[in-house]
Amino acid sequence: MTIPLTKAARQARIVELLTRHKVRSQAELARLLAEQGVEVTQATLSRDLDELGALRLRADDGTLVYALPGEGGGRIPLYRTGSGTAENPDARLRRIAEELLVSAEASANLVILRTPPGAAQFLASAIDHADWESILGTVAGDDTILVISRDPQGGEALAKALLDLTNRRPGDAVRNRAIGEENNG
């Protein structure tokens, strides 16, 4: 038997499940909801997760699990995973940047970041939630992020700070791409 729920009630169930279980996928979450008599489409579940601010983070055992924003005021200070662990936004940004940041180039107060296809919004969200005072904001596409520095000439310093998170230097991706083209051509 399925139980019709309001959006708020459904999202409360999702929060409860993500807090109690290490949920690795939307399909797994849909199954857990169905076990409680709550049927939901993938599109609705995806919207709910987005509205709740849920992200997939690496758990202590290395698996990717859905995590929800923690409590604590301000923007989103911590993320809680099913294991109850919390992650500082700066640590989260470092981890995500290490995995996704391909390159960073600056001009005046602008920085263009490159990521693998489909990853820009995830990295931009991590940058936004880290709440660096030097960053005015971000705009993300599919594989490109525009980061705007508060300092009119702060782009270079900001690009370096973001690259420092990954232990990469400016131009690494350009050099790596050129080397790859030489080997393929």
C-alpha positions in Angstrom: 0.0 0.0 0.0 1.4 3.4 -0.9 0.9 6.4 1.3 0.2 9.8 -0.3 2.5 12.3 1.3 2.8 16.0 1.1 6.1 17.3 -0.3 7.2 18.3 3.2 6.4 14.9 4.6 8.1 13.1 1.8 11.2 15.2 2.2 11.2 14.6 6.0 11.2 10.8 5.2 14.1 11.3 2.9 16.1 13.3 5.6 15.4 10.5 8.0 16.6 7.8 5.7 19.7 9.7 4.6 20.5 10.3 8.3 20.1 6.6 9.3 21.5 4.8 6.2 24.5 5.1 3.9 22.4 5.6 0.8 24.6 5.1 -2.3 22.1 5.9 -5.1 18.7 7.3 -5.9 17.5 3.8 -6.8 18.5 2.6 -3.3 16.7 5.6 -1.7 13.6 4.9 -3.8 13.7 1.3 -2.6 13.9 2.4 1.1 11.0 4.8 0.6 9.0 2.1 -1.1 9.6 -0.2 1.8 7.9 2.4 3.9 5.0 2.6 1.4 6.1 5.7 -0.3 6.3 5.5 -4.1 8.2 8.3 -5.8 9.4 8.9 -9.4 13.1 9.3 -10.1 12.4 12.9 -11.3 10.6 13.8 -8.0 13.3 12.2 -5.9 16.0 14.1 -7.8 14.2 17.4 -7.2 13.7 16.5 -3.5 17.4 15.8 -3.1 18.3 19.0 -4.9 15.9 21.1 -2.7 17.3 19.4 0.5 20.8 20.3 -0.6 21.9 16.6 -0.6 25.2 15.9 -2.2 27.1 12.7 -2.8 30.2 12.6 -0.6 32.9 10.0 0.1 32.2 8.2 3.3 34.9 6.9 5.7 35.0 3.6 3.8 35.5 5.4 0.5 32.1 4.8 -1.0 30.0 7.7 -2.3 26.9 8.3 -0.2 24.2 11.0 -0.1 24.8 13.6 2.6 22.6 16.4 3.9 23.6 19.8 5.2 24.3 19.8 8.9 23.0 22.2 11.4 24.9 25.3 12.6 23.7 28.5 11.0 25.4 30.4 8.3 25.5 29.0 4.8 26.0 25.2 4.9 28.7 24.7 7.5 28.8 20.9 7.6 27.5 17.9 5.7 26.2 14.9 7.5 26.5 11.4 6.0 24.5 8.3 7.0 27.3 7.5 9.4 26.7 10.7 11.2 30.1 12.2 10.4 30.4 15.9 9.5 32.7 17.5 7.0 34.0 21.1 7.2 33.2 23.1 4.0 36.9 23.9 3.4 37.9 20.2 3.8 35.0 19.3 1.4 36.2 21.9 -1.1 39.7 20.5 -1.0 38.6 16.9 -1.5 36.2 17.8 -4.3 38.8 20.1 -6.0 41.4 17.3 -5.8 39.0 15.1 -7.7 37.4 17.5 -10.2 39.6 20.6 -10.8 41.4 20.3 -14.1 42.7 23.8 -14.6 42.4 27.4 -13.5 43.1 30.5 -15.5 42.7 34.1 -14.4 42.1 37.5 -15.9 41.6 40.6 -13.7 39.0 39.6 -11.1 37.8 36.5 -13.1 38.9 32.9 -12.9 37.8 30.2 -15.3 37.9 26.7 -13.8 37.7 23.5 -15.9 36.3 20.2 -14.7 35.4 16.9 -16.3 32.0 17.1 -18.2 29.1 17.3 -15.8 31.1 18.2 -12.7 31.2 22.0 -12.8 28.0 22.6 -10.7 29.2 20.2 -8.0 32.6 22.0 -7.7 30.9 25.4 -7.9 28.6 24.4 -5.1 31.6 23.4 -2.9 33.2 26.8 -3.6 30.0 28.6 -2.8 29.6 26.7 0.5 33.2 27.2 1.5 32.2 30.9 1.7 35.6 32.4 1.0 35.6 36.1 1.7 37.7 36.7 -1.5 35.0 35.2 -3.8 32.0 37.2 -4.9 30.3 34.3 -6.5 30.4 31.5 -9.1 28.5 30.6 -12.3 28.7 27.0 -13.5 28.0 25.3 -16.8 28.7 21.7 -17.7 32.5 21.7 -17.4 33.4 25.3 -16.8 33.0 27.6 -13.8 33.4 31.3 -13.7 34.6 32.5 -10.3 34.5 36.2 -9.6 36.9 37.7 -7.1 36.0 40.6 -4.9 39.4 42.2 -5.5 39.4 43.9 -9.0 42.8 42.3 -9.6 42.4 39.2 -7.4 42.0 36.6 -10.2 45.6 35.4 -10.2 45.7 35.0 -6.4 42.3 33.2 -6.4 43.3 30.9 -9.2 46.5 30.0 -7.3 44.6 29.4 -4.1 42.2 27.1 -5.8 45.0 25.2 -7.6 46.9 25.0 -4.3 44.0 22.9 -2.9 45.0 20.3 -5.5 48.8 20.8 -5.4 48.7 21.7 -9.1 50.4 24.7 -10.7 48.9 27.0 -13.3 49.3 25.6 -16.7 49.5 21.9 -15.6 46.4 21.0 -17.6 47.6 22.9 -20.6 51.0 21.1 -20.5 49.3 17.8 -19.9 46.9 18.4 -22.9 49.8 19.4 -25.1 51.8 16.3 -24.1 48.7 14.1 -24.9 48.3 15.8 -28.3 52.0 15.1 -29.1 51.6 11.5 -28.1 48.4 11.1 -30.2 49.6 13.1 -33.2 
